[in-house]
Structure formats: C-alpha cells, structure tokens
Amino acid sequence: MSVIRSALEAAVRAPSPHNSQPWRFEVAGDRIDVFLDGDRVLQAADPDGREARLSCGAAILNLRVAIRAAGRTPVVELHSDPVRLATVRVGGPRAPGVEDQALARAVAYRRSNRRPFTERTVPPHVREALVRAAIAEGAELTLVREPGLTGELAMLLRRAERTQRADPRFQDELARWTVTEGARDDGVPLVAGGPRAEPGTQLALRRFGGGGGERPYERTPLLAVLSSYTDVPLAQVRTGQALQRVLLTATTAGVSVSFLSQAVEVPATRAGLRRLLGRPTHPQAVLRFGYGFSAPATRRRSVDQVTQHLAEAPS
C-alpha cells in the first residue's frame, strides 16, 4: 500500500486546465482505476472533455513513474470507456533506472510558469530530449523553429485570446477558477498568474489575475505543439502521458514550461494550427519553454479526497 499511496500522491500533481483536477481513483489491492470526473470538465473552455482526458493521461504517467521509482513494474491498460479511462496495476519487482528516479523527483517540482522567461536559448540536446520524450509515449512534439511560423502561431494565439475574451461564458468560468491563495485546493491562485505583457509582446498569455504591472516577455520564445496521430478519446489519454513525460523531462533539465491553451481550445484556431504545421496529426497542446525564476506551486486536493478504496477489485 505504500507504493500505491506514493503513486497516488504523484498522480494528483498532474497539470490540468484551470487546475480543475478532473480525476478520481478507485483502489482495490494492487490495482488503481483512473476515472474522468465529469463534474470537473470545463464546460466553456473544454466542452468535449479533451483537455480533461489529457490531464488524466498525465496523472497516469505520474502513477507509472512513481511505481517504477519504487522498484515495481507498472502494468497499464487503457480503456475505451468514456469515464473509466485506465487500470494501473503494481506488478513485480524491477530495479529503477536513473531516468526513473529523475522523473519521479521532478513530479514534485514541475510547475506551470506563466512568468517572463529570459532570452537564454534552450540548447539542442534538451530540445532533442523533449522530442524523444513525446515519441516514447506515441505522440509527436513539433518545435516551432522558423521565425515566420512562430509569428503565425502567435497570431493564432492572439486570435483565440480575443475570441475567448469576448465570450462571457468563458470569462465567467475563468473567474470561477481564479482563486485567492489558500482559499481552495483547486483553481489557479492570483499569485500563480503572470504579469501583464507589455504592448507589442508577441505571445498572448492567459490572464489569471497575476501580480504587478506590465513586464517584457522574451522576444524569441521556444514554442512547440504536442500532437496525436488520431483524435479519439483513447488517443487523448495516451497523449496526456506524452505531455507529462515532456514536462517532467523539461523539469529535470531546469527548463520552465507554460501552456498556451487558447489556440487548441477554439475550434477555428485549432484547425488553423493543424494547417500551419502541415501535418496529418491533431494538435493537443501548445507549450512555451524557456528559463526563468521558479513559479509557485498550485494547491491540490488530497489523495483521500479523490480516492475510493474498494474491498475487492471489480470484475
């Protein structure tokens, strides 16, 4: 049970849109079932639950990482059920590798960093590691290298930001999930929001309140698009695992990451992003990588709040 507990403590550290934490777990013996909590799916930003399934996939990756670091073998079965997404079992003993231990340590330190980054360039070997991390989980991470493509992606982000800013349902939902520090165990606290970008800044970052006035953001951001090869719910859960492996790999390298979710939340700009990349894949997340000051952690509901223990495993 200590392995199960540590795995669940890692799972609840996964990222989620607006820190909505759309997961719950059932434990029976050496088995953890992962469920999508439909009550926590964002109805304005994520009406079909795509981002919620990505988040549950990230939680599954954290389960796997913690089990491997504990010297056991994770056995994972993904389900096509829209609610019961996966079953993770604690298998036999195995010696944890160096990467297993590094990723497990990174779980506690990973943050979404919405603050400005420095102009320091992410080196090629780190970029390659991020791409390999996505491939290892059956997804594709496309680094946006050309200035022209970066500008077009930034334009899509600004267009999506304007669309969401003009949507009262989205703004009401965003306000409900923006919280005062310590008031709740979910949502994004004001202190975790970045400052306002100066006029003319290339990127459009989502505002959760944030602190201070306007600040300059990096002039040459490293942007990337994480994509899946199909867009069915099962693929979204699988891509969520790739997302988390990319985030943990960045954390181990000392690289900060933030989400630029607007472009994949608005259907028209998500379609535009797919055309921009020129790939027969489906964009699931837009990420910004760089170096900056550490960001504060956001609160999480406890393992006990999101876990039900069963007397025996369901058939």
N, C-alpha and C positions, 0 to 999 in steps of 0.2 A: 504493500500500500504506500510505502514511502516513495517508490518510483512513480506510482500513479499520481500521488499528491504533487510531487515536483513537476511532473509533466503538465498537470492542470494549471499550476501556478505559472508555468511558461506560456500555456495556451492563452490565458486571459491577458497577456501582454501584447497580443497581436494588434495591429492597427485596424481601424475601421472608420468609415466616413462619419464625420462629426463626433468621433469617439462614441458611437452608438452601441458598440459591443453586441452585435446581433447573433450571439451564440448561446447555446446551453449544452450541457453534457449529462449523460447518464452513465454510471459506473456499475459494473457487475463483475466481480472477480478481477481478472486481468484485462478486462475489456472496457473501452471508453467509446460510447456512441456520441457522435457530434451532430447536433441539430441546429437548423436555422430557426432563430426566434423571430417569427413573422411580425410580432408586435414592435420590433425594433428596426424594421426596414423603413428607410426614409421615403415617405410617400411622394414628396416633391422632387428630391434630388435623385432618387433611385427607385422609381415605381415598380420596376420589374425584378428588383432584388439582386441585380447583377453585382453591384459593389458589395452587398452583404455577403454574397457567396464567395467573392474574392477574400473577404475578411475571414470567413470561416475556413477557407483554404489556408490562409496564413496561420490561423490557430492550429490547424492540423500539422503544418510544418513545424511549429514550435513543439507540439507533442512529440513528433518524431525526433527532433533534435535533442530534447530533454531525455527521452528514453535511451537514445544511443549514448549520450554522455554519461548516463547512469550504468552503462555496461550491459545493456539489454538490447534485443533486436525488436524494432517496431514493425509490426505487420499491419498494413493498411489496406482496407477495402473501401473504395468509393462506391456510393450508391446512386442510382438514378432517381431515387425518391426525392421529391422537392423539399422535404422537411428533414428527414434523416439522411444526412449527407455522407457520413462516413463512419466506419468502425475501425478503431485502432486498438490492437492487442499488444500486450507486452510479451514478447517472445523470449527465446533462450538467451543465454549469456553470450556476450561478444566484447572484445577489447575495444574501448573507444579510441578513435584516432585523434590526431592533433586537430584536424578540422572540426570534428565533432565537438571537442571541448571548447574550441574558439567560438563556434557558432552558439553553443549553449551559454557561454559567458556574455555574448553580445545581446542576447534576448533582453536582459535587464537594462542595457544601456542604449538600446535603439530608441530614437526619438524622431518625430516629425519636426523638422527645423524650419519654421516659417520666417526666420530672420534673414537679413542680408548675408551673403557669403563674400569671402574675399575674392580677389582676382587670381588667386593661385590655381593653376591648372591641375586637374586630376590626371595623374600620369598614365601612360599607355598600359602598364601592367595591371593597374587597378581597373581600368576600363575593360580590359580583356577578361579579368576575373568576374566582373559584373555580367558580361555577356555569357560567360560559361555557366554562371550560376543559374541563369534563366534556362539555358539549354538543358542543364541537368534535370530540370523538372518539366521538360517537354513544352517549353514556351520560347518566345523569341524577344530579345531586348534589342531594339534598334537605337543606336546612338545617333543623334542628330548632329552631324559634324559640319555640314556646309552652312556658312552664314546665311545664304538665301533661304534654305529650308528652316533654319532657326527663326528667321524673320516671319516666314509664312506660318509656322507653328504658333509663334507669339501672336500673330494676327487672329488665328482661330481661337486662341485663349481669350483674347480681348473681346471677340465677338460673343463667345459663350458667356463671359462675365457680364456683358451688357444684357444678354437675354435673361440671365438669372437675376440680375439686379432689378429688372423690370417686372419680374414675376412675383406678385405678392405672396403666393403660396410658398415659394422657395424662401423668400425673405422671412416670413413668419416661422418657418421650420428652422432656418438658420438661427434666428433669435432664440427659439426654444432650446436649442442645443448649445448656445453660448452661455456659460455659467460663471458665477463668482467662485473664485478659488475656495475649495473646501466645502462648498455648498452641496455638491453631489458627487457620486462616484462614477459619473459618466459625463458626456459633453466635453466641450473644449473651453477651458478657463481663459479669461481675458489675458492672463499673463503669458499664455502659450501662443497667442496671436502675434504675428509680426507687426512692425510699424508700417505706416503708410508709405508706399513707394513714391519717390519724387516724380513730378510730372515728366513725361517722356521716357519713363522706365519701360524697357522692352516687355517685361513679363507682367501678367495680371495675376496677382496672388489673392487668394480668398481672404476676406477680412473677417476675423473673429473678435473684433474689438482691438486687441493689441495695445501696446503702450507707446507713449511718446508721440512725437510729431513725425514729419516726413524724414525718410532716410534714403540714401542712394543704395540701390541693389547692384549686384555685379553686372558689368557690361557684357561679358561673354559667358553666359551660363552654359553648363553642360546639361542638355536635355536628352531624355530618352523615352521611348514608347515601348511598353510591355504589351505583347500581343499573343493571342492564342490562335490555333490553327482552325478551330471551329468555334461557334459562339453558343453552343448548347450549355445548359446549367452545369453539367458534369465537367465540361472544359473550363468553365469559370472557376469552379472549386480547385481544379488542378492548377490553373494559372495563379490562383491565390497562393499556392505553395511556392510557385516560382517567384512571385512577388516578394514573399518573406525571405526566401533564400537570397535574393538580390539585396534586400535591405540589410540583412544580417552580414552579408559579405562586405557591403559598404561600411557598416559599423566597425567590423574588425580592422578595416583599413583606415579608420579615422575619418571617413568621409560622411558628411551630413547629407540628408535627403529630405525633400519635401514633395508633397503631392500637388499636382496641378490638375485637379479633377474636373474642372469646368468643361474642358474640351470633350471628355468622354461621357459627360452627364447630359449634354444637349445633343439629341439625335442628329441634327443637321451638321454640327461641327465634328461629331464623331465620324460621320460619313466623309466629311471633308478631310479629316485626319487620315483616314484609310486611303483616300485618293492621293493625298500628299506623299505618303510613304510608298505608294505604288506597289504594294504587296498584297497577296491574296489572304492576308491574315486579318484578325479582328482586334483593334486597339482596346485594351482593357484598363490601362493606367498610363498617365504621363508623369514622369518623375524628373526632378531637378536635383543634380548632385553638385557638391562643392565643399569648401572648407569654411567653417565659421565657428563662432562661440557656441558652446553647448546650449541646448534648449532644455527647458524644464520638462519633467515627466508629467503626463496627464494621469489622473486617477483612474482606477479600475474597480469594478465590482469584485468582491472576493470570490474565491473558488466556491465557498459554501453557498453563496447567493446564486450561483449559476449551475450547480451540480446536484443531481439527484442520485442517491445510492440505492440500487435495487438489490433485493435479496438474492436473486438469481438472474442469469442472463436471459433476455427474451429470446424466443425461438425465431 
